[in-house]
Amino acid sequence: MTGISGFEGLEDRTPRGIAAVLARAIRAGELGPGDRLPTVREVAGDLGVSPATVSAAWQALRRTGLVLSRGRAGTFVRETPRPWLSPRQQQLSGPGRHGLRLDLSRGTPDPALLPPLGPALERVSARAGTWAYQDEPVLPALREVLTATWPHRAEAVTVVDGATDGVARTLEQLVSYGDRVVLESPGFPPFFDLVEALGGEVVPVALDAAGVRPASLARALESRPVAVVLQPRAHNPTGVSMTPARAEELAGVLQRQRRRGLELPWVLEDDHSGAISAAPDVTLGAFVPERVVHLRSFSKSHGPDLRIAALGGPALLVDRIVARRMLGPGWTSRMLQTILLDLLSQARSMDEVAEARRQYFGRQQALVTALGDLGVPVATPDGINLWLPVTDEREALLHLAAVGIRVAGGSAFLAADAEMDGDHVRVTSGLVTPDHAPEVAAALAGVARARLPGRGD
Ligand SMILES: Cc1ncc(COP(=O)(O)O)c(C=O)c1O
């Protein structure tokens, strides 16, 4: 018996009816945060329905954010239901904050390393103007700064509300139901949900230490995708930055496609960590500018809540994105654009961002060195994350939580049917200062998969 009161005499034994009973039990407190749901088999037995019906009900509950699956361990009531998050984002926000000392699960920058906004805010208050709805959506002075630092000659550059917004708006223009979209796996979890929400089909590609693997891209292109989304630098979660040689090789793979008379997919480059990346700017736009949309976010370097990124590429596509946006929000507030322009052109904030880049690099090196001393070899990642191979994802999360450290489980970063390269966790290592590195490394070494024999303990 499952002990769920609403199951007694239940008439609607469809997935919807079963999910509704569970949802009511959760809201009424009959099942509390962190409680495990009865097993599919138990409920199926209780109600005399097929396990597939119960599975479908559980799936519906997961989509609402009320519960989350922890693989073989079962399905659990979420600690704090957050229905505004996409399924993978919900999967990422792990168990409660009880006893938490160090939250390294979120992939966000260190607030202490963001440039203070005070001076820019003061100046914007003096400069904010009145604009007509028909005016050019990008401040000319900001466009000038962006164009001067763009990694290739983009025909058109505009400003959007973050890199994720830019990827979403571009894919909305490109993807129709059933179209294929190439995504990196592991990769940024919301992109998998986004492609699914657009009715597209994800085609995963694998990476190595230099970026997306050319053979993997070549194979993916056989499925005739409409778009390829990749992260040129500080790849989340692996910390890989594409080398210039790899960018050229990948462009070669695309060009071979063209020589076969096939249309090239669009390439969307999500340079989400921009100015805090330790690697040089890199883009396929240097080779196939007519098919590349490059995005540069200012979230990691200047602040995620600024919600601002620049998007550049062929006018044909950029103008369509701008025109479609004119029918909704219109443009990114010029006040925000003025703040960004200020932060990109004042010596002080430019120095602060450069210092943040150095700090992140130093933190990554300190943690990697400490891990190496404990017999756990990992390459120094670029950006603010570290992708750690672990023996078992769930055990690693529990073990680290027991010492007050929260990291993100790796499975949310994988395409549904991608080849598994063992379990991982993503550690937002950019938040670990060098004085904490030995302690955090010791905890991580306790769950790491690869340990050199005879070293550390
Ligand atoms: C790969 C990737 N893209 C985009 C973002 C978010 O960028 P934005 O805040 O500009 O939307 C992140 C943030 O972690 C990210 O890791």
The ligand as a Gaussian input file, in Angstrom:
#p B3LYP/6-31G(d) Opt

LIG

0 1
 C       26.875000      28.228000     -21.776000
 C       26.141000      29.368000     -21.162000
 N       25.414000      30.171000     -21.946000
 C       24.743000      31.216000     -21.445000
 C       24.777000      31.483000     -20.085000
 C       24.000000      32.628000     -19.561000
 O       24.322000      33.774000     -20.211000
 P       23.374000      35.029000     -20.142000
 O       23.291000      35.427000     -18.694000
 O       24.080000      36.019000     -20.961000
 O       22.061000      34.622000     -20.700000
 C       25.512000      30.681000     -19.246000
 C       25.534000      30.940000     -17.802000
 O       25.996000      30.169000     -17.015000
 C       26.216000      29.594000     -19.797000
 O       26.924000      28.790000     -19.026000

